[in-house]
């Protein structure tokens, strides 16, 4: 826990319109999540658009992933120290700037710069959740944070058909001009409606810790995301994995000695925080498998016997209802969290996600099958996304909310990256010949779905180790743990399941 006590921010005031604050923060979350699916319809054409090789063009995606991984924990900590609203506004400014740079791009380098700037805005959702904890009454917190978390899935689901429609009918630069306009609108709304949080830690920023964590994460994610291109046994890939291990271990040792660390590892070792973060990795893995499998099934030729031969626009329309289901389930998730606690909500959500994948293994031959599957999995995701921030906020002090939520968001991103690598290897290895071309076989897709179900069940198993919480804790009340609870709960986690 930070050695610096939380203190009110100067000039802070209570929000006059809580509903408006929640709506604006959720809008900002949706806009940021749109950036994740924005380039999917044009990825196959990026080499032509940017006059680059296919392997180089993938940096337009990889750069966003790396920037988001670096920015999320750093910006979260800065928000706790110097003001969450201030960092939220800065993130949206970077999103606007990155979108404009991409809209003006005609070659690879400016596109990578713009996508990097967009990735630096990834901390908007954890910052928004943290502002809600500081500004909203306790009875509003569970539902509001669930809605804010669901904005990630809503933006991603609605962004794909919108981006596909624009890419099919207009110049590809329009995608980024539209994202710049949306980001600017979100920026203006936040500046007008959202108050500055009163809770800050102050102190000195851990520059060495931020550089160490950034270097470790970049090494790890580069190896994971580019390993298939470079070769999993190549010197570059293995060297990056080794560097990640050495750097992250050294970083952890440094953080344990720092007076004001970037990440308080003693707090993250508490049972509730530790197992929530581990479950988040498993859920991130599970949820991405669907994003990889369903679009390919929909677009493969019908002559394969299992492909449906649909366009990218149809893919977007099939996946769009998932976002609406996710938003609807966020309210149900909040109700269960208030009544039974976020542990129960997380376990229910993980089981629903696993059931969705099981359903997909037997139902994958019609478009409506995949609509049903995506909605079931989306409903489960809505439950889990609502429970995760409640679990984190119920275990950390208010002065560390943004940093803790940002670290949890990072854990989900790591799970997503691992899923991309593992699923990519499976889909590339389990192939069938189709008129001289190797396409992923039906069994390859089923194996990935089975792994997705297994990851969701692993999240369920990890959730059983979470301690039971009262309703007040479930709504994100400040943790009442003493300074020694970290060690006690960590030891208890090894031998006791709730």
Steps between C-alpha positions, in 0.01 A plus 500: 500500500630847424684678780329824400155558642215589264402862507224702333579667170485873507183645366321165471120501506232234509336423166167682464372239253612144578303358207678733262839409648434128452371552144801712398754260650330203331505692171873558539549128563303407188698744286831359621390140443395592146868554423570129561272386214543802277774354281374139481310545171801662330783283640521283183525816288746695717808386301345652186378814674834567671736363232650254748559127530232295679731430797586869537137605468408291806693754710195725465326249730798398713591863581158558656531185710844596633404862570187393687694253715755764596253785552230322702690445830705820468204729430297330772770577757533858376123536536516395864782746563406808300131471412298238316299751296822671392645174372168406341501825304862447399418149378215632285724774359748230396214304343393802294860570396563137405181482295591817309852373430356173364246690291782698339724195448600373158794284611590257777699716743234767564238226530706326769547833681126567490408151616751528783335822616162328486635216712619746765132580568427146624480605867172688448280216632691430825527875560126538445422219745728661756329837461167329559627355826606845617192692388191278509296393801561136603157382388574618142850359475440133410270577207709791372831316506339198331373727223841664466670162474243381245581801282815313392296223342226731373744721313682203354181326387339809348826626351553202270185534284537878496863481390419235239218716359724807475793305352275344232351831385750777570871573498673322789615833648136572589526234772756707687333836439185349651695369799660843546157663505366248754807541720468879486134477601591275793777740600261796501239305697751391766638854532147636546334240723756293693643653818853452624527225760570615854720202588870518415813343641751765396864402542772438245443300182696174475684567172741209535212262575301625200797456266567150634139388468475650151818324383382167642152526349627610159746207490230251601230629266736536206603138539138386533355711218783460247619151591299338220661733242854475635481134601432381855850351528684789331773681690297822498188344650684297763721799584193718558340236724822473701529879524140525621565248779820670616361854479169423671669308784744789551211745484310306767800500732539877452130569559507313831774736623358826359334743745236603246488219240320516168320176594462409866584130475404440862148621427481292182602193703180521706279206427214701351724705272727211405229255401294769328799585282574134428136445405523808276786344303294184448191701401700717259625180337153349483323806361747557216462147364147588386623813320746284308275204416160644410616748231700228324211253507271764353739595218640164389349370172185290527669235287716405799193345659524709818565855378205733439642722224393835646648850464679700768193722534289191576760395755458833673123474498514148646727613785321832566218355718767370736578856607136576572464180704816590690358841591166348605673239715705767678184604686422140595861456606476803727186363664665166578810677627293708742309196623764226502833672445730527195654156560168333415452729200843413363442128542161517324650698214789257453258207482285681241807568285605134522145391408507732198814333367353156563194608304723622216664158465165344406333805338717655227327424169254791473526877541241498779709241684789745518273790597369287788850395606636854492206624709542225761873568530431875502256453787765316699755769422253762625487319834876465533581855390260631763648285777872563442515872595272438800740233625802724451342805665381290792861408579707816447492844663337785309838666447618203287181436302618617157832315522330178617227516233761576234706199602188283479429634150859414409447143620203460265711638215776251574245219486380630165856506364569145616173384342596658169835319500370158611193507277706622206734203531211252523309649208815507288591138579159331476421560132327339207574532128252711304580525130870511572472742794540406866199612703431440868307177543169469682674307777752783536220741581345252742831459683529876546141514628574219745805689626287814535252302711786359705639848566157616621480198732847583629373851581208338687742282698718799587192693611424233759811613689364853537385592853134558567407867520215693652276714282687817598827350385340382177411855415860609524522625855851579610682196626516471873810284488787581723856529374575138587198351321696462179726229638216333692270477199780389269579208731132420540456496121743212466311269732135603516219524245194696600 
